[in-house]
Amino acid sequence: MSDQGVKMASVTEQMDVLMRGVVDVVSVEELEAKLTRSVKTGKPLRVKLGIDPTGFDLTLGHTVPLRKLKAFQSLGHQVVLIIGDYTAQIGDPTGRNEARPQLTHEETLAHGRHYVEQAAKVIDVSRLEIRYNSEWLAPMNFADVIRLAGKTTVARMLERDDFSKRYHEGRPISLHEFFYPLMQGQDSVAIRADVELGGTDQTFNLLMGRELQRDEGMEPQVCITNPIVEGLDGVEKMSKSKGNYIAVADRPEEMYGKAMSIPDGLIAKYLIHFTEMPLAEIEALQRAMAEGMNPRDAKMRLGRELVALYHGPAEAQAAEDHFRTVFQKKDVPDDMPEFHPDPALLEDGAAGVIQLLLGAGLVASGSEARRLIIQGGVSVDGERVADERATLALRDGMVFKVGKRKFARLRLP
């Protein structure tokens, strides 16, 4: 039994749960060895996740490692959330072309309290060890800082992609930024972490924790990385600064509507990393889309899953009803031209969007259709068509819209 009173599953069962959506583990063998020892002794692993409170809102991107933390918690391990009230004052330079604006300690504390409130929507905070890294970083004197800095080299720091890129481009790298991975690594030493979680962009920082622990004579932590999930634009990392995010605190209608706006290619990734939907169901949904299912229907499932997680099933249904009423039926006239698709163009009940627009008389040429699609001026049943090569599974009553005022309803025999 663990100290949390949860009977531990076998190592194989635990690995099945913990490997969902994982990109890399350093190393799998070490993780299995730690889990084996944990099962044998009944002593839970100490699993660490650090979050810098740089703003007020947790995004769904933040929840990817939080959900992995929850998975460890459900298996009986001791999970530790580090609120980086000190590291946030430097700001993680990962992926940055310039130094981040520095925050005051008061700002990071206020943000940290808000983060914990939102984290409670994902993980059981009553069983969560919450630590602020000012606890061990603030008491350090200048001699301590010098000793910490002596545990790595400038050459090692310049192995980081972001530092290396800025160096070769002649962009400034402030000396204090080099301390960020050292401070994060010191967090692992302070709490004696067995495992640390993070995104793939955190790999360097996580490995630094291994180095510092080894230097202190500790068994090095296992590093588990999850993918960086793109935001609503499908291009950039989900980020508050980019404005392309879904927030944990979003209202149900807002959360659902944002889910409906993502590119089709992100549907499965969002379901895997942002929801608890079983993998077998996600794979079945992917097969259905490959066989002609309208991606809009899969996005609606995603929207329901997300809202149900954070607001409950009743709010999920209400958000979907709101979306159908406000968006799918918005500005759609009751009376519009109808058209029947050319049977010669159909293949297994589907047809290309350009051929359908031409058949509906909504465009004069294929080139006009392509231009309008690229410009975002074509939608089907309220959902924008983003791919000029898209093939649509046909349903009676589908509404095609071009620009603001041209409509046509598809009719099947």
C-alpha positions in Angstrom: 0.0 0.0 0.0 1.2 3.5 -0.7 1.1 6.3 1.9 -2.0 7.5 0.2 -3.9 4.3 0.9 -4.2 3.3 -2.8 -3.2 -0.3 -3.7 -0.7 0.0 -6.5 -1.3 -1.7 -9.9 1.3 -3.8 -11.5 4.2 -2.2 -13.3 2.7 -3.3 -16.7 -0.7 -1.8 -15.8 0.9 1.4 -14.6 3.0 1.7 -17.8 -0.1 1.3 -19.9 -1.7 4.3 -18.2 1.4 6.5 -18.0 2.5 6.1 -21.6 -0.6 7.6 -23.2 0.5 10.5 -25.4 4.1 10.4 -24.2 6.8 11.5 -26.7 9.9 10.4 -24.8 11.1 8.9 -21.5 14.6 9.2 -20.2 14.7 6.4 -19.6 12.0 3.7 -19.9 14.2 1.2 -18.2 14.8 3.6 -15.2 11.1 4.3 -14.9 10.2 0.6 -14.9 12.9 0.0 -12.3 11.6 2.8 -10.1 8.0 1.5 -10.5 9.1 -2.1 -9.7 10.8 -0.9 -6.5 7.7 1.2 -5.6 5.4 -1.8 -6.0 7.7 -4.0 -4.0 8.2 -1.6 -1.1 4.8 0.2 -1.2 6.6 3.5 -1.3 5.1 5.9 -3.8 7.3 7.8 -6.3 7.7 11.5 -6.0 6.5 13.0 -9.3 7.2 16.6 -10.0 5.6 19.2 -12.3 6.7 22.8 -12.3 4.5 25.6 -13.6 5.7 29.2 -13.8 2.8 31.6 -12.9 3.4 34.1 -15.7 -0.3 34.9 -16.2 -3.7 34.3 -14.7 -5.1 31.7 -17.0 -4.2 28.0 -17.3 -4.6 26.9 -20.9 -5.4 23.4 -22.1 -1.7 23.3 -23.1 -0.9 23.4 -19.4 -3.2 20.6 -18.7 -1.3 18.1 -20.8 1.4 17.5 -18.1 -1.2 18.1 -15.4 -3.2 15.2 -16.7 -0.1 13.0 -16.6 0.4 14.2 -13.0 -3.2 13.1 -12.3 -2.4 9.7 -13.9 0.5 9.2 -11.4 -1.8 10.4 -8.6 -4.5 7.9 -9.6 -1.9 5.1 -9.4 -1.0 5.9 -5.8 2.1 8.1 -6.2 2.9 11.3 -4.5 2.6 14.2 -7.0 4.2 17.5 -6.4 3.3 20.8 -8.1 6.0 23.3 -8.0 4.8 26.9 -8.3 7.8 28.7 -9.8 7.4 32.0 -8.0 11.1 32.5 -8.3 11.8 31.1 -11.7 8.8 33.1 -13.1 10.7 36.3 -12.1 13.3 35.3 -14.7 10.9 33.7 -17.2 11.6 30.5 -19.1 13.7 31.4 -22.2 12.5 28.3 -24.0 11.5 29.0 -27.5 12.1 32.7 -27.1 14.0 35.1 -29.4 14.4 37.6 -26.6 14.4 37.7 -22.9 10.9 37.7 -21.2 9.8 40.7 -19.2 10.6 40.1 -15.5 7.7 39.9 -13.0 7.6 41.0 -9.4 7.4 38.4 -6.7 4.0 39.8 -5.7 2.7 39.2 -9.2 4.0 35.6 -9.3 2.4 34.8 -5.9 -1.0 36.2 -7.1 -0.8 34.3 -10.3 0.2 31.1 -8.4 -2.8 31.2 -6.2 -5.0 31.5 -9.3 -3.2 28.6 -11.0 -3.9 26.3 -8.1 -7.6 27.1 -8.2 -7.7 26.2 -11.8 -5.5 23.1 -11.4 -8.2 21.8 -9.1 -10.4 21.3 -12.2 -7.9 18.7 -13.4 -6.3 17.1 -10.3 -7.3 16.3 -6.7 -5.5 19.2 -4.9 -6.3 17.8 -1.5 -3.8 15.0 -2.2 -1.3 17.3 -4.0 1.9 18.5 -2.4 2.2 22.2 -3.5 5.5 23.9 -3.1 6.8 27.3 -4.1 10.4 27.3 -5.2 11.2 30.5 -3.3 11.3 28.1 -0.3 14.8 26.9 -1.3 15.9 29.5 -3.8 15.2 32.6 -1.8 17.6 31.6 1.1 20.5 31.1 -1.3 23.3 33.6 -0.8 25.7 34.8 -3.5 28.3 32.0 -2.7 25.5 29.4 -3.2 24.6 30.9 -6.6 28.3 30.8 -7.7 28.5 27.2 -6.6 25.3 26.4 -8.6 26.6 28.2 -11.7 29.9 26.2 -11.4 28.0 22.9 -12.1 27.6 23.6 -15.8 29.4 25.4 -18.6 28.6 28.1 -21.1 29.2 25.5 -23.9 26.6 23.3 -22.3 24.1 26.1 -22.1 24.6 27.0 -25.7 23.5 23.4 -26.7 20.0 24.7 -26.1 18.4 25.4 -29.4 16.9 28.8 -28.4 20.2 30.0 -26.9 22.2 28.7 -29.8 19.9 30.4 -32.4 20.0 33.7 -30.6 23.8 33.5 -30.2 24.4 32.9 -34.0 21.8 35.6 -34.9 23.6 38.1 -32.8 20.6 38.5 -30.5 21.3 39.3 -26.9 21.3 36.6 -24.2 21.1 38.0 -20.7 23.3 36.2 -18.2 20.4 35.7 -15.8 18.6 33.5 -18.4 21.4 30.9 -18.0 20.2 30.5 -14.4 16.7 29.3 -15.4 17.5 25.6 -16.1 19.8 25.6 -13.1 17.0 26.9 -10.9 14.6 24.3 -12.3 17.1 21.6 -11.8 17.6 22.7 -8.2 13.9 22.3 -7.7 14.3 18.6 -8.4 17.2 18.4 -5.9 15.1 20.2 -3.2 12.1 17.9 -3.4 14.1 14.7 -4.3 12.0 14.1 -7.4 11.9 10.5 -8.8 10.1 11.7 -12.0 9.7 15.1 -13.7 7.1 15.9 -16.3 7.2 18.5 -19.0 6.7 19.4 -22.7 9.3 18.5 -25.3 10.5 22.1 -25.2 11.5 21.5 -21.5 13.8 18.6 -22.3 17.0 20.5 -21.6 15.7 21.8 -18.3 14.5 18.4 -17.2 17.9 16.8 -18.0 19.6 19.5 -16.0 17.7 18.2 -13.0 19.2 14.8 -13.6 22.7 16.3 -13.7 22.3 18.3 -10.5 20.7 15.4 -8.6 23.6 13.1 -9.7 26.1 15.8 -8.6 24.4 15.7 -5.1 24.7 11.9 -5.0 21.0 11.3 -5.7 19.5 8.8 -8.0 18.6 10.9 -11.1 15.0 11.6 -11.9 13.2 10.0 -14.9 12.2 12.7 -17.5 8.8 12.2 -19.2 8.0 14.6 -22.1 4.7 15.2 -23.7 4.1 16.9 -27.1 3.7 20.6 -27.5 0.1 21.0 -28.9 -0.6 23.6 -31.4 -3.2 26.3 -30.6 -6.4 27.2 -32.4 -4.5 28.5 -35.4 -2.9 25.0 -36.0 0.5 26.6 -36.3 1.9 28.1 -33.2 2.2 26.5 -29.7 -1.0 27.1 -27.7 -0.1 30.3 -25.8 -1.7 33.1 -23.9 0.7 35.6 -25.6 -0.4 34.3 -29.0 -4.1 34.5 -28.1 -4.6 31.0 -29.7 -5.7 29.2 -26.6 -8.6 27.6 -24.8 -8.5 28.4 -21.1 -9.5 26.1 -18.4 -11.6 28.9 -17.0 -13.4 29.6 -20.3 -17.2 29.7 -20.2 -18.9 26.6 -21.6 -20.1 28.3 -24.8 -16.7 29.9 -25.3 -14.8 26.6 -24.8 -17.2 24.7 -27.1 -17.0 27.4 -29.8 -13.2 27.5 -29.7 -13.1 23.7 -30.1 -15.3 24.0 -33.2 -12.8 26.5 -34.8 -9.7 24.3 -34.8 -8.2 22.8 -38.0 -9.4 19.3 -38.8 -5.9 17.9 -38.4 -5.9 18.7 -34.7 -9.1 16.9 -33.7 -7.4 13.6 -32.7 -4.5 15.3 -31.0 -6.9 17.4 -28.9 -8.9 14.4 -27.9 -5.8 12.4 -26.9 -4.1 15.1 -24.9 -7.0 17.3 -23.6 -9.7 14.8 -22.8 -10.1 11.4 -21.1 -11.8 9.9 -24.1 -10.6 6.2 -24.4 -8.0 5.8 -27.1 -10.0 3.0 -28.8 -12.9 5.5 -29.3 -10.6 8.2 -30.7 -9.1 5.7 -33.2 -12.7 4.7 -34.2 -13.5 8.4 -34.8 -10.4 8.8 -36.9 -11.4 5.8 -39.0 -14.9 7.3 -39.4 -13.4 10.6 -40.6 -11.2 8.8 -43.1 -14.2 7.0 -44.4 -16.2 10.2 -45.0 -17.5 11.4 -41.7 -17.8 15.2 -41.6 -15.0 16.5 -39.3 -17.6 18.9 -37.9 -19.2 16.0 -36.1 -15.9 15.0 -34.6 -15.3 18.5 -33.4 -18.7 18.5 -31.8 -17.7 15.4 -29.9 -14.5 17.2 -28.9 -16.5 20.2 -27.7 -18.8 18.0 -25.6 -15.9 16.2 -24.1 -14.0 19.3 -23.1 -17.0 21.2 -21.6 -18.2 18.1 -19.8 -14.7 17.8 -18.1 -14.7 21.3 -16.8 -18.3 22.2 -16.4 -20.3 18.9 -16.4 -22.5 17.0 -19.0 -25.5 19.3 -18.7 -23.4 22.4 -19.5 -21.8 20.4 -22.4 -25.2 19.8 -24.0 -26.3 23.4 -23.4 -23.1 24.6 -25.1 -23.8 22.4 -28.1 -27.4 23.6 -28.3 -26.2 27.2 -28.1 -23.6 26.6 -30.9 -26.3 25.0 -33.2 -28.7 27.9 -32.6 -26.3 30.9 -32.8 -23.7 29.7 -35.3 -25.0 26.9 -37.5 -28.3 28.7 -38.1 -27.0 32.2 -38.0 -28.1 34.4 -41.0 -29.3 31.3 -42.9 -32.5 32.3 -44.9 -35.4 30.0 -44.8 -35.8 30.3 -48.6 -32.8 29.5 -50.8 -31.9 27.8 -54.1 -31.7 24.1 -54.0 -29.5 21.8 -56.1 -29.0 18.2 -56.8 -25.4 16.9 -57.2 -24.4 15.4 -60.5 -24.4 11.6 -59.9 -21.4 11.3 -62.2 -19.3 13.3 -59.6 -20.3 11.1 -56.6 -18.1 8.4 -55.2 -19.4 6.5 -52.2 -21.8 9.3 -51.4 -19.1 12.0 -51.4 -17.9 14.7 -53.8 -15.3 17.4 -54.0 -16.2 20.8 -52.6 -15.2 22.7 -55.7 -17.4 20.4 -57.9 -20.3 21.0 -55.5 -19.9 24.7 -55.5 -19.9 24.7 -59.3 -23.0 22.4 -59.4 -24.8 24.7 -57.0 -24.1 27.7 -59.2 -22.4 29.5 -56.3 -19.1 30.1 -58.3 -18.4 30.8 -61.9 -15.2 28.7 -62.1 -12.9 26.4 -60.2 -10.3 29.1 -59.8 -12.9 31.4 -58.2 -13.9 28.6 -55.8 -10.2 28.0 -54.9 -9.7 31.7 -54.3 -12.8 32.0 -52.1 -11.8 28.9 -50.0 -8.3 30.2 -49.4 -9.8 33.6 -48.3 -12.1 31.8 -45.9 -15.3 32.7 -47.8 -16.8 29.2 -48.1 -18.7 27.3 -45.4 -20.8 24.2 -45.2 -23.4 24.0 -42.4 -21.8 26.9 -40.7 -18.2 25.4 -40.7 -15.6 27.1 -42.8 -14.0 25.0 -45.5 -10.2 25.3 -45.3 -9.0 22.8 -47.9 -9.8 23.3 -51.6 -9.3 19.6 -52.1 -11.8 18.6 -49.4 -14.2 15.8 -50.2 -17.5 16.1 -48.4 -19.8 13.2 -47.3 -23.2 14.3 -48.6 -26.3 14.6 -46.5 -29.7 15.9 -47.6 -30.2 19.5 -46.6 -26.6 20.6 -46.4 -26.3 24.4 -46.7 -23.5 25.9 -48.7 -22.6 29.5 -48.2 -20.3 31.6 -50.3 -19.4 35.1 -49.1 -22.1 36.8 -47.0 -25.2 36.4 -49.0 -25.0 33.4 -51.5 -26.6 30.2 -50.2 -27.7 26.9 -51.7 -29.2 23.8 -50.1 -28.2 20.4 -51.3 -30.9 17.8 -52.0 -30.4 14.1 -52.4 -32.9 11.9 -54.3 
